[in-house]
Amino acid sequence: MAAEKSSSKGQAWFCTTGLPSDIVIEVDEMSFHLHKFPLMSKSRKLHQLITEQETNPVTASRQDGDDDVANNNNETEIVEEEDEVEEEQAECHISLPDFPGGSETFEMVAKWCYGVKMELSSSNVAPLRCAAEFLEMTDDYSEDNLISKTERFFSQSVFKSLKDSINALKSCEIVLSLAESLSIIQRCIDSIASRASSADPTLFGWPVTEGGGGGGASNQALWNGIEAGLRRKATKNAESWLEDLSLLSLPLLKRLISAMQQRDLNPDIIESCLMHYAKKYIPGISRSSRKPSSSSSTIPSENEQRELLETVIANLPLEKSSSSTSSTATRFLFGLLKTANILNASESCRSALEKKIGSQLDQATLDDLLIPSYSYLNETLYDVNCIERILGFFLDCLQIQQCQQQEEDNNARSPPLMLVGKLFDGYLAEIASDSNLKPDKFYNLSISLPDQARLFDDGLYRAVDVYLKAHPWMSEAEREKICGVLDCQKLTLEACTHAAQNERLPLRAVVQVLFFEQLQLRQAIAGTLLAADAAVPREAGRASGIREEDDDVEEEMEEMTTGGEVVVAEASNNGATWRKAVRENQVLRLDMDSMRTRVHQLERECSSMKKVIDKIDKKGGWRDSLTRRFGCKFKTQVCDSHEQTVVERRKVRQHHHDHQQ
């Protein structure tokens, strides 16, 4: 029987054995012209159906007549002319309209019954298992039947491979109800979740033990990251696994993610699965993929995209991403948020996503924060309310972390908080040019971060300056309120120089800047004087010590007969150190004299300025008068909180002076 061949003619399938077929089985739109004996020897259900037709030929003929009427209404002929006689002589005609897997699966079952060698794979084993159950092909009826063969293939091959388990789960979609009743779906899901739990998160969840029978040495090398070639291959396989996973239907994906969460799987692996799935079917999430993947045949409808989006967001882990790709994950989350606004997702969905973003806001970039306003209710160009909520969630998470760590010093600067502070200053400077941004909203955004978030206020000063320039119609009170967010003590000298000649700042702000600039200079001079006073006794002690050492050197040179060159070298080094200390002291004193002169000059200018301000009307062009009287023209500079301080510049100048000498 294994030597028999099969052929298809139109919508008919024939087993060419040289013997006329004695049974026709219809599955979907395909007619299979077969023989009774091979089918009856393997399938209890087919044996019962054939026996019923043989014992009730009248019913069978009536059924055949009805089928002939239905076939006459069909415009296409199913069988060619030379096969009409063979069909008329067929004794049985059976129809299987709800056969699991359709005509393609029945064809493989028929070949199995005829003894033709059949190649099982992860893509066809689930439909074959369901078909065998439907036809009752048990070992009790026939030894080593199809049910036992497919079950062995599941346990020995499919469930030992993550990739094969995913393919088998995908194939269950065409036999969903029967596969569910046979627990094939649940077993595939358990296999995937179990094998994914042993994954390396840095490889996007690709399990090191994939394939079951791999060598221990190679697996160990991959796990420890020693063999770079193996690691690159595993990373490529990880991407292939994610691609296979994205072929699952949304209901199956929900069940799989739920099983992963119940097993406490690494959150990074679950997040990677959801990211890949969303990028494949939702266009516009990332700039690199404005269209769905080319492998997807059709674009999902808006309702389908919304359902998928809400499913992805609902299953995202609440924990902050700990992998090296956390910045990529944060960018993806912002892309989800923008898409959620476009698709008008539910309020709870967007709130959950904002909380997730807030937990890792320190990984965001300025481009991520620039979320356009999609609602006509917002007058501003960007959705500042959304960013304000995300910032609130970030501060809440930071406070919870500090409470868990039981930090005694609440004023300690947190690195994530410092990163968010610098990021938010850039965001304020970006949105400050929006003419529709109200002063109260800008003020509230500016004071939303605690003082520990900023080491210097130069970035915040730049945002305030941009806002004042874009809103020249503000009243004096509003400008003073906006400038009140600045802490003049945290402005660098460069920022103070820029602010002192900034005509957009109100008078009170300029006076405060000048006052704190003078205070900074005084503090710098006081620190220099203290350093100089501490250096004098040290230098005197060094000098006396050097003299004593010189006397000791002379005595030792008279007594020692060997090693004299070493002692002379040490004495010459001490002399060079003394000369260098004297030069440093001279440079320090010159710097002190220069700074004293500058302070006295600023004091005189400040006192004169106060007198002039009292005489000049506040609305009467006081800046022009100050410029003519004192010549306070400064070079405009862009503020940067990371510039060198005056002490650092003094050290550079001192080093340059030593080099010249």
C-alpha positions in Angstrom: 0.0 0.0 0.0 2.9 2.3 0.6 3.7 2.2 -3.1 0.4 3.7 -4.1 0.3 7.2 -5.5 -2.1 10.0 -5.2 -3.1 12.7 -7.6 -5.4 15.8 -7.7 -7.6 16.7 -10.6 -9.4 20.0 -10.1 -11.2 19.7 -6.8 -10.9 15.9 -6.7 -8.2 13.8 -5.1 -7.5 10.2 -6.3 -5.5 7.3 -5.1 -4.1 5.8 -8.2 -3.7 2.1 -7.3 -5.0 0.6 -10.5 -8.2 -0.4 -8.6 -11.4 1.7 -8.9 -12.3 3.6 -5.8 -15.3 2.4 -3.8 -15.8 5.5 -1.5 -15.9 9.2 -2.0 -15.4 11.5 1.0 -16.1 15.2 0.7 -14.1 17.6 2.9 -14.8 21.3 2.4 -14.8 21.6 -1.5 -12.5 18.6 -2.1 -13.7 15.1 -3.1 -11.4 12.3 -2.1 -11.8 9.1 -4.1 -10.5 6.3 -1.9 -10.9 2.7 -0.9 -12.8 1.4 2.1 -10.4 -1.1 3.6 -7.4 1.2 4.4 -9.8 3.8 6.0 -11.8 1.2 8.0 -8.6 -0.4 9.3 -7.4 2.8 11.0 -10.5 4.8 11.9 -13.4 3.6 14.0 -15.6 6.6 13.0 -15.1 5.9 9.3 -15.8 2.2 9.9 -19.1 3.1 11.5 -20.1 5.5 8.8 -19.3 3.1 6.0 -21.1 0.3 7.8 -24.2 2.4 8.2 -24.3 3.2 4.5 -23.8 -0.4 3.5 -26.7 -1.5 5.7 -29.0 1.3 4.6 -28.5 1.6 0.8 -31.8 3.5 0.3 -30.8 6.2 2.6 -27.4 6.3 1.0 -28.9 6.6 -2.5 -31.2 9.3 -1.3 -28.3 11.1 0.2 -26.4 10.7 -3.1 -29.3 12.1 -5.0 -29.4 15.1 -2.8 -25.7 15.6 -3.3 -26.2 15.2 -7.1 -28.8 18.0 -7.1 -26.4 20.2 -5.1 -23.6 19.4 -7.5 -25.8 20.3 -10.5 -26.2 23.8 -9.1 -22.5 24.2 -9.1 -21.1 25.6 -12.3 -17.7 23.9 -12.1 -17.3 20.2 -12.8 -15.5 18.4 -10.0 -14.5 15.4 -11.9 -13.4 14.9 -15.5 -15.4 12.8 -18.0 -13.2 9.7 -17.7 -13.9 9.6 -13.9 -17.7 9.9 -14.1 -18.2 6.2 -14.5 -15.9 5.5 -11.5 -17.9 8.0 -9.4 -21.2 6.4 -10.4 -20.0 3.0 -9.4 -18.9 4.2 -6.0 -20.8 2.4 -3.3 -20.4 5.0 -0.5 -20.5 8.8 -0.4 -19.6 10.4 2.9 -19.5 14.2 3.7 -17.4 15.6 6.5 -18.2 19.3 6.5 -16.7 20.1 10.0 -13.5 18.1 9.6 -10.6 19.6 11.8 -8.0 21.2 9.7 -9.9 21.0 6.5 -9.0 19.1 3.3 -5.3 19.6 3.7 -5.3 17.8 7.0 -7.6 15.0 5.7 -5.2 14.4 2.8 -2.4 13.7 5.3 -4.7 11.4 7.3 -5.6 9.5 4.1 -1.9 9.0 3.3 -1.3 7.7 6.8 -4.1 5.2 6.3 -2.5 4.0 3.0 0.9 3.6 4.7 2.5 6.5 2.9 5.4 8.0 4.9 4.3 11.2 6.5 6.6 13.9 7.8 5.4 15.3 11.1 6.3 18.9 12.0 5.4 21.5 14.6 3.1 23.2 12.1 1.0 20.1 11.3 1.1 17.9 14.4 -1.7 19.8 16.3 -4.3 19.6 13.4 -3.3 15.9 12.8 -3.9 15.2 16.5 -7.3 16.8 16.4 -8.2 15.0 13.2 -7.1 11.7 14.7 -9.3 12.4 17.7 -12.2 13.2 15.4 -11.8 10.0 13.4 -11.2 7.9 16.6 -7.9 6.6 15.5 -6.9 5.0 18.8 -4.4 2.3 19.7 -7.3 0.2 21.0 -8.7 0.1 17.5 -5.4 -0.3 15.6 -1.9 -0.8 16.9 0.4 2.3 16.9 -2.3 4.5 15.5 -2.2 8.2 14.7 -3.2 9.5 18.1 -0.2 7.8 19.8 2.1 8.8 17.0 1.2 12.5 17.3 1.4 12.5 21.1 4.9 11.0 21.0 5.9 13.7 18.6 4.6 16.4 21.0 6.5 15.1 24.0 9.7 14.1 22.3 10.1 17.1 19.9 7.7 20.0 20.2 7.7 20.5 23.9 11.5 20.4 24.0 11.8 23.5 21.8 10.6 27.0 22.4 10.3 27.8 18.7 8.4 24.5 17.9 6.1 25.1 20.8 5.2 28.5 19.4 4.6 27.1 15.9 2.4 24.4 17.3 0.4 27.0 19.3 0.0 29.0 16.1 -1.3 26.0 14.2 -4.0 25.4 16.9 -5.9 28.5 15.6 -7.5 26.5 12.8 -8.7 23.7 15.2 -9.3 25.9 18.2 -12.3 24.2 19.9 -11.0 20.7 19.6 -7.4 21.7 20.5 -8.8 23.4 23.6 -10.7 20.3 24.7 -7.6 18.1 24.1 -5.5 20.6 26.2 -3.1 21.1 23.3 -3.2 24.9 23.7 -2.6 24.9 27.4 0.3 22.4 27.1 1.9 24.6 24.4 1.5 27.7 26.6 3.0 25.9 29.6 5.9 24.8 27.5 6.6 28.3 26.2 6.3 29.9 29.6 8.5 27.2 31.3 11.3 27.4 28.7 11.2 31.2 28.6 11.7 31.3 32.4 15.3 30.0 31.9 16.0 32.8 29.4 18.8 35.4 29.4 17.1 38.8 29.5 20.0 40.5 27.7 19.2 38.3 24.7 15.5 39.4 24.7 14.4 36.2 26.3 16.2 33.6 24.3 16.7 30.5 26.5 20.3 29.2 26.8 19.1 25.6 27.0 17.2 25.8 23.7 17.1 22.5 21.8 17.3 20.3 24.9 20.3 18.2 23.8 23.0 20.9 23.4 26.4 20.4 24.8 27.0 21.7 28.3 30.3 23.4 27.5 28.8 25.5 24.7 25.8 26.4 26.8 28.0 27.4 29.7 30.1 29.6 27.4 27.0 31.3 26.1 25.6 31.9 29.6 28.9 33.4 30.8 29.3 35.5 27.7 32.7 34.1 26.9 32.1 33.0 23.3 31.1 36.1 21.4 30.1 34.2 18.3 27.7 32.0 20.2 26.2 35.1 21.8 25.7 36.8 18.5 24.0 33.7 17.2 21.8 33.5 20.2 20.8 37.1 19.9 19.8 36.4 16.3 17.7 33.4 17.4 16.1 35.6 20.0 14.8 38.0 17.3 13.6 35.0 15.4 11.7 33.8 18.4 10.0 37.2 18.9 9.1 37.2 15.3 7.4 33.8 15.6 5.6 35.0 18.8 4.2 38.0 16.9 2.3 35.6 14.6 0.0 34.5 17.3 -3.5 35.8 17.5 -4.4 38.4 20.2 -6.4 36.0 22.4 -3.6 33.4 22.4 -1.1 36.1 23.2 -3.2 37.2 26.2 -3.2 33.7 27.6 0.5 33.3 27.0 1.4 36.6 28.8 -0.9 35.7 31.6 0.9 32.3 32.0 4.3 34.1 32.0 3.2 36.5 34.7 1.9 33.6 36.9 5.4 32.1 36.7 7.0 35.3 37.8 8.9 35.6 34.6 11.6 38.3 34.2 9.6 41.5 33.4 12.1 42.5 30.7 11.3 39.3 28.7 7.5 40.0 28.9 8.1 43.6 28.0 10.2 42.6 25.0 7.4 40.3 23.7 4.8 43.0 24.0 7.1 45.6 22.3 7.7 43.4 19.3 4.1 42.4 19.0 2.9 46.1 19.2 5.5 47.3 16.7 4.4 44.7 14.2 0.7 45.6 14.1 0.4 49.2 15.3 1.8 51.7 12.8 3.5 54.9 14.0 4.7 53.7 17.4 8.4 54.3 16.5 9.9 56.6 13.9 11.7 53.7 12.3 8.3 51.9 11.5 5.6 54.3 10.4 3.9 51.4 8.6 3.1 47.9 9.9 5.6 45.2 9.2 5.8 44.0 5.6 5.0 40.4 6.8 1.5 41.4 7.9 -0.9 41.2 5.0 -3.4 43.8 6.1 -3.5 46.8 8.4 -5.7 46.3 11.4 -8.7 48.5 11.8 -8.8 51.4 14.3 -10.8 49.3 16.7 -8.5 46.4 16.4 -5.5 48.6 17.0 -7.2 50.2 20.0 -7.9 46.7 21.5 -4.4 45.6 20.8 -3.0 48.8 22.4 -5.0 48.4 25.5 -4.0 44.8 25.8 -0.4 45.6 25.5 -0.6 48.4 28.1 -2.6 46.3 30.5 0.0 43.6 30.5 3.1 45.8 30.7 5.1 45.1 33.9 4.9 47.8 36.5 8.6 47.5 37.3 11.2 49.8 35.8 13.1 48.2 33.0 16.5 47.0 34.3 18.1 45.9 31.1 20.6 47.8 29.0 17.9 48.7 26.6 15.8 50.7 29.1 16.2 53.9 27.1 14.8 52.1 24.1 11.9 50.8 26.2 11.2 54.3 27.4 11.1 55.6 23.9 8.7 52.8 23.0 6.4 53.7 25.9 6.2 57.3 24.8 5.4 56.1 21.3 2.6 54.0 22.8 1.3 57.1 24.7 1.2 59.2 21.5 -0.6 56.4 19.7 -3.1 56.0 22.6 -3.9 59.7 22.3 -4.5 59.3 18.5 -6.7 56.2 18.9 -8.6 57.8 21.8 -7.8 55.0 24.2 -9.6 54.7 27.5 -8.6 57.1 30.4 -7.5 54.2 32.6 -5.3 52.8 29.9 -3.5 56.1 29.4 -3.2 56.7 33.1 -1.6 53.2 33.6 0.9 54.0 30.8 1.7 57.4 32.3 2.5 55.7 35.6 4.8 53.2 33.8 6.6 56.1 32.0 6.9 58.0 35.3 8.8 55.1 36.9 11.6 55.4 34.4 11.4 59.1 33.4 15.2 59.5 34.0 15.8 57.3 30.9 13.8 59.6 28.6 15.1 62.2 26.1 13.8 65.7 25.3 12.3 64.4 22.0 10.3 61.9 24.0 8.7 64.6 26.1 7.5 66.6 23.2 4.0 65.1 22.9 1.8 67.0 20.5 -1.6 68.1 21.6 -4.2 66.0 19.7 -7.3 67.6 21.5 -8.9 70.8 20.4 -9.4 71.6 24.1 -5.6 72.2 24.5 -4.4 75.6 23.2 -0.8 74.8 23.6 1.4 73.1 20.9 2.5 70.3 23.2 0.6 68.4 25.8 2.0 69.9 28.9 -0.7 68.5 31.2 0.4 65.0 30.3 4.0 65.7 31.1 3.0 67.4 34.4 1.2 64.2 35.4 4.1 62.0 34.4 6.5 64.1 36.5 4.1 63.8 39.4 4.2 60.0 39.1 8.0 60.1 38.9 8.3 62.1 42.1 5.8 59.7 43.8 7.9 56.7 42.8 11.1 58.4 43.9 9.6 59.2 47.3 8.5 55.5 47.7 12.0 54.3 46.9 13.6 56.7 49.4 11.2 55.5 52.1 12.0 51.8 51.3 15.7 52.6 51.5 15.2 54.5 54.7 17.4 57.3 53.8 18.1 59.5 56.8 19.3 62.5 54.7 16.3 63.7 52.8 18.4 66.5 51.2 20.7 64.0 49.5 20.8 64.4 45.7 19.5 61.4 43.8 21.1 60.7 40.4 17.7 60.0 38.7 16.4 63.2 40.2 19.3 65.2 38.8 18.9 63.7 35.4 15.2 64.5 35.4 16.0 68.1 36.5 18.4 68.7 33.6 15.9 67.1 31.2 13.0 69.1 32.5 14.9 72.4 32.2 15.4 71.6 28.5 11.7 70.8 28.2 10.8 74.1 29.8 13.1 76.0 27.4 11.5 74.2 24.5 7.8 74.9 25.4 8.6 78.5 26.6 8.4 79.8 23.1 4.7 78.8 22.8 2.7 82.0 22.9 -0.4 80.1 24.1 1.4 78.8 27.3 -0.2 80.7 30.2 2.1 82.3 32.9 0.5 80.3 35.7 1.1 77.0 33.9 4.7 77.8 33.2 5.2 78.9 36.8 3.6 75.7 38.1 5.8 73.6 35.8 8.9 75.5 36.9 8.4 74.9 40.6 7.2 71.3 40.3 10.7 69.9 41.0 12.4 70.0 44.4 15.5 72.1 45.0 17.7 69.0 45.1 17.0 68.4 41.4 19.2 71.3 40.2 22.8 71.9 41.2 22.7 75.2 39.2 19.7 77.2 38.0 21.3 78.2 34.7 19.0 75.9 32.7 16.0 77.2 34.4 17.2 80.8 33.9 17.5 80.1 30.1 13.9 78.8 30.1 12.7 81.9 31.9 14.5 84.2 29.5 13.0 82.4 26.5 9.5 82.7 28.1 9.9 86.4 28.8 11.1 87.0 25.2 8.1 85.1 23.7 5.6 86.9 26.0 6.5 90.6 26.0 2.9 91.7 26.8 3.1 90.4 30.4 2.7 92.8 33.2 5.4 93.7 35.6 3.8 91.6 38.4 3.6 88.6 36.1 7.3 88.9 35.1 8.3 89.2 38.7 6.4 86.1 39.5 8.0 84.1 36.7 11.5 85.3 37.7 10.7 84.3 41.3 11.3 80.7 40.4 15.0 81.4 40.1 17.4 81.0 43.0 20.0 83.7 42.3 22.4 81.9 44.7 22.5 78.9 42.3 23.4 81.0 39.2 27.0 80.7 38.0 29.0 83.8 37.3 28.3 83.4 33.6 24.6 83.4 34.2 24.9 86.4 36.6 26.8 88.3 33.9 24.1 87.6 31.3 21.3 88.4 33.7 22.8 91.7 34.8 22.4 93.2 31.3 19.2 91.3 30.4 16.7 94.0 29.6 13.8 91.5 29.8 14.3 90.9 33.5 12.4 93.1 36.0 14.4 95.6 38.2 14.1 93.5 41.4 15.5 90.4 39.7 18.5 92.4 38.3 19.3 93.9 41.8 19.1 90.4 43.3 21.5 89.0 40.7 24.0 91.8 41.3 23.8 91.3 45.0 24.4 87.6 44.9 27.2 88.1 42.3 29.0 90.4 44.8 28.3 87.8 47.5 29.9 85.1 45.4 33.0 87.2 44.9 33.3 87.9 48.6 33.0 84.2 49.4 35.6 83.3 46.8 38.0 86.0 48.3 37.4 84.8 51.8 38.2 81.2 50.8 41.3 82.4 49.1 42.5 84.3 52.2 41.8 81.3 54.4 43.8 79.1 52.1 46.7 81.7 52.1 46.7 82.0 55.9 46.8 78.2 56.2 49.6 78.0 53.7 52.0 80.4 55.5 52.7 78.3 58.6 52.9 75.3 56.4 55.6 77.0 54.3 57.5 78.2 57.4 57.5 74.7 58.8 58.7 73.4 55.4 61.5 76.0 55.4 62.8 75.1 58.9 62.5 71.4 58.1 64.5 71.9 54.9 67.3 73.7 56.9 67.4 70.9 59.4 67.5 68.4 56.6 70.3 70.3 54.9 72.4 70.1 58.2 71.7 66.4 58.5 72.7 65.9 54.9 76.0 67.6 55.5 76.8 65.4 58.5 75.7 62.3 56.7 77.8 63.2 53.7 80.9 63.4 55.9 80.2 60.0 57.5 78.9 58.0 54.5 81.2 56.6 51.9 78.5 55.1 49.7 75.1 56.3 48.6 76.1 60.0 48.6 74.5 60.7 45.2 71.1 59.7 46.5 71.2 62.0 49.5 72.3 65.0 47.3 69.4 64.3 44.9 67.0 64.3 47.8 68.3 67.6 49.1 68.0 69.2 45.6 64.4 68.0 45.3 63.5 69.7 48.7 65.0 72.9 47.5 63.0 72.8 44.3 59.8 72.2 46.3 60.5 75.3 48.4 61.1 77.5 45.4 57.8 76.2 43.8 55.9 77.0 47.0 57.3 80.6 47.0 56.2 81.1 43.4 52.7 79.7 44.2 52.4 82.1 47.2 53.3 85.1 44.9 50.7 84.2 42.3 48.1 83.7 45.0 48.8 87.2 46.5 48.5 88.8 43.0 45.2 87.1 42.6 44.0 88.3 46.0 45.0 91.9 45.2 43.2 91.7 41.9 40.0 90.4 43.5 40.1 93.0 46.3 40.2 95.7 43.7 37.3 94.2 41.8 35.2 93.9 45.0 35.8 97.5 46.0 34.8 98.6 42.5 31.6 96.6 42.6 30.8 98.0 46.0 31.1 101.5 44.7 29.0 100.8 41.6 26.3 99.1 43.7 26.1 102.0 46.2 25.9 104.5 43.3 23.3 102.4 41.6 21.1 102.3 44.6 21.2 106.1 44.8 20.3 106.5 41.2 17.5 104.0 41.3 15.9 105.9 44.1 15.8 109.0 42.0 14.6 107.5 38.7 11.0 106.6 38.0 10.5 102.9 37.6 8.9 103.5 34.2 11.3 106.0 33.0 14.0 104.1 31.2 16.2 103.3 34.1 18.3 100.8 32.1 19.5 103.4 29.6 20.4 105.8 32.4 22.4 103.0 34.2 24.2 102.3 31.0 25.2 105.9 30.4 26.2 106.5 34.0 28.1 103.3 34.8 28.9 101.9 31.4 27.6 98.4 32.5 27.8 96.7 29.2 28.6 93.0 29.4 29.2 90.4 26.8 26.2 88.2 26.2 26.9 84.6 26.8 24.8 81.4 26.7 24.5 80.0 30.2 25.8 76.6 31.0 25.6 75.1 34.5 28.6 72.9 33.8 31.1 75.6 33.0 34.3 75.9 35.1 34.1 77.9 38.3 36.3 80.8 39.1 38.4 78.7 41.4 39.1 76.2 38.6 40.0 79.0 36.2 42.4 80.5 38.8 44.1 77.1 39.0 44.5 77.0 35.3 46.0 80.5 35.2 48.3 79.7 38.1 49.5 76.6 36.3 50.2 78.6 33.1 52.2 81.2 35.2 54.3 78.4 36.7 54.9 77.0 33.2 56.2 80.4 32.0 58.6 80.7 34.9 
